[in-house]
C-alpha cells in the first residue's frame, strides 16, 4: 500500500495549513488533506500538546476519541485528527503505512500553535503508527525533520508484527482490508475508505521500530482481555525496547480507545505530561 520507499518522509508545509478556530485542514507531504481539531489545556496555557492517533475505522468525531481528548485536555493542549480514508479526511487508508505522514502533519501543527513539547498517544492501528513515527522522526533518524518529532510516546493495544490472523476479529479485519467485498463493507459499514493496493515495500513493523525510538520515553499499554492481539504482542514490543520502555498490562481491559476507561486515560495524561 506504499507508493514510495520506507523512510522517504518529509515535513508538512505549515504555511499551507487552512486553520479555523479549534479546527484545521492539514496537508501531508504526499498531498492528502487531513481534518484536525485542537483543544487548549483546560487549566491554562501550557507548553505541552498531546496528539491522539485513533484506531482503524475511528475518526476525530468518534465518542471514544472525544472522551480521550477531554481527559487529556486537563493536562495539556490536545490535537485530534482523522487518518486518511477516515472521517472527513481525504485519501484512502493504507492501514498503518502512509498514516505516519498524517501523524507527522498533526505533530507539526501542534508545534506551529506554540507548543514546545509534543507527545503522541495511539490506539491499535494508531498505536503502531506512533511507534513507527517515533522511530522515523526520532533523535536517531530525523535527518533535520525536527518539527515532526515527538517528545514521548504511548502505544495502546498495538500489534507487534504485521499480518497477524491469530484471532477471529483479526481474520475479519483482514477480510475487510484485502477483499473487494470487504472494502465495500469498510466504506459503507464503517465509513472507512481502504486502499486496494498491497504494501510495497512492507513498512517497518512496530517491533522493528521500537529499538529506534530511544532515548525518547516510550510506554506500551495493553489489556489482558484484548480480543484482537494477545499478550505476546506487547511483550514482544517491550522486549524489543531492551529495557528502554515501560509496559503496563491492564487487568480486564479490552481493545484500544473504546476500552480505555477514565482512570487509565488520566494515568496516561499524567505519564505524558510528567516525563
N, C-alpha and C positions, 0 to 999 in steps of 0.2 A: 504493500500500500504506500510505499515511499517512491517519490519520483527523483530523489537525489541521494547522494552518498551520505552515510551516517556521519554526523559531525559537521555538515555544512549548514550551520545555523547562524543567522545574523540578527542583530538587534532591530527592533521596530523603530521607525522614524516617528518619534513622539510628536513632532510638529504636524504630523498628518492625522493626529487623533482628533475626532469630532466629539467635543465634550459638551455635556448638558449637566445641569445641577444633579449631582449624585449619579450621573449616568454617562456612558461614553460608548462610542463605536471605535474599537481598536483595529488597526490594520497590521496584520502579521507580516513577516518578512517575505512570505510566499504569496501575499496578496489576498488573504482571506479576512473578511470583516467579522469581528468578534464583539458581541454585546457584553457590556460590563457595567457594574454598579459599584458605587463607593459609599460606605457608611463611616462617618467620622467617629472617633472614640467618644463614648458616652460620657466619660469623666473629664473630657477636655483635650486640648491639643497634645499630641504625643509624637515622638519620632519613629515609632514602630507601626508597621502595617502588616496585617495578616492577609495573604492571598489564598483563597479557598478554591480547590480543584475538585469538582464533583465527580461522581461515578458515571459509568456508561448508562445512557438513557436519562440522565439528570439534566438540569438546566439551572440558570440563575434564579428562576422563579419557583422552583420546587420547594415545598414546605420544609423539608429537612435541611436544605441549603440555607433558606432564610432563617431557620432556627439556629443553625450554627453561626451564621453571620451576626445575629442579635447577641448571642452569648459572647463571641469573640470581641464584639464592639465594646464590651465592658472593659477590655484590657488594651485595645489598640484600634487604629483605623482598620477597616476591612474592605477588601476588594473581592467581589464575586464576579464570575463570568460564565458564559456558556461555551463549552468547547465547540469547535467546528462540527457542523452537522446536527447540533443540538439547539433547542430553543429558537431564538431569532438570529443566531449566528449563521454566517454563510458557510459554503463548502460542504464537504461530506466527512463523516467520521472515519478516521483511519485506526481507531480502536487503540490508541496509545502511542502511535508513531509520530506523525506530524503535530500532534497535540502539544508537544514540547514547545513549538513556536507560539501557540496560543498562550501558554503559561508565561513564556518569556515576555510577550507583549503586555500581559497583565502586571508582571513584576515591574517592568519599566514604567508603566503608567503610575503605579503606586509611588515610585521614586520621583516621577515628574510632579506629583502632588505635594512634594516636600518631605516625604518620609525618608529618613537616612538609614533606617534599618527595616528590611522587608523579609518576612519569613513566610514559608509556604506550608500548607497542610492539604493533603489529598486523600481521597477516599476511593478504594477499589481501583478502577482504571486511573482515576486521578492520583491515587497513591503510587501507581507505577510511574506516572508522568512526573510527579515531583522528585522521585528518585533519579530518573534519567536527566531531568532538567538540572538538578543539583550537581550531577556528575559532569554534564556537558558545559555548564556555565560556571562551574566552581573554580576554586582557587588554583587547581592544577591545570585546567583546560580552557579557561575563559578567553584566552587569546585577545584580551583587550575589551571583551564584551562585559564590562563591569556593571553597567546599569541593569543588566538582566540577571545578575547573580542573586542568590538567596543567602540569607544570614543564618538560617536554621530551618530544619526540615522535619515535618511529621508525616509519616506514611501510615494510613489506616486501612486495614483489610486488603492489602495489595498482594498480588501474586508474586512469587519469586521467579517464576520461569514462564515462558510463553507456551501456548498450545496445550495448556492443561485441560484434560477432559475427564478427570477422575471423579467428578460428582455430577449428579443429574442436572443441577442448574447450569453448570458449565457446558454440558453437552447440548442443552437447549440454546445457550448463548452462541455456541459455535454454529449451530444450525441457522440462527438468525443472521449471523455475520457472513457466512460462507455460501449460503444458498440463495438463489434469486427469490424464491418464495419467502424465505426468511427475511430478506431485506425489505420486501414489501410489508411484512408484518412489522418490522422495525420502524418503517416510515409512517405507517398509518396507525399501528397499535401503540407504539412507544414514542412517536414523534421524533424519531432519530433517523437521519439520512446517512446511510452507510456506504462507503466507497466499495466498488465492486472488485478492485484490483487487490491481489495478494501483496504482502510486503516484499519489496525487492530494492535493496537488500533487507534482510531481517534486522531490525534495530537492536541495539544493545539491550540486553534483558535487565530487569530490575536487579537480580543477583550480581550480574556483571557490573552494574552501575555503582553499587554500594561501596566497593573498595575505593572508588574515585572521589567520594564525597568528602572525606576527612580533609582538613580539620573542621569543616562545617558541622555543627552539632546536629545529630540525627536521632530521632525517636521512631521506633517501629511499634505499632499498636495493632492488636488482633484479638478477635473474640474467640473463645474456646468452643462456641456454638455456631461458628460461621458455616453456612451450608454450601458456600462456593469453594473456599480454599481452606483445607485442614491445616493444623498447626505446623506441619513440616514446612509450610511456606514462610511464615515469619521466622521460624528457627533457622531456615536456610539463609534468609536475609541477614539476621543477626550474626550468624557465623561468618558470612562474607565480609561483615564490617570489621572483624578481627579485633573486637574489644573497643571500637570507637563509637558504638551506638548503644542506646538504651532499648530494652524490649519490655513492653507491657502486654501481658496476656490477660485479657479481661474476662472474668468468670461470667458465664451466661450471656455474653454479648453475641449477637448475630453478625450481619454483614453491613459494613460501610455506614454512610451518614444516616440512613434510616434507623440503624441500631444504636447510634451514638446518643446516649441519654445526656441530660443536662449536666449531671455530675461529671461525666467523662469530658464533655466539652469545656467545662470550667477548668478541669485539670490540664487539658491541652492548652487553654488560654494562658494559664499560669506558667506552664513549661515554656511556651513560645516567647512570652514576654519576660521571663526570668533568666534567660540564657545570656 
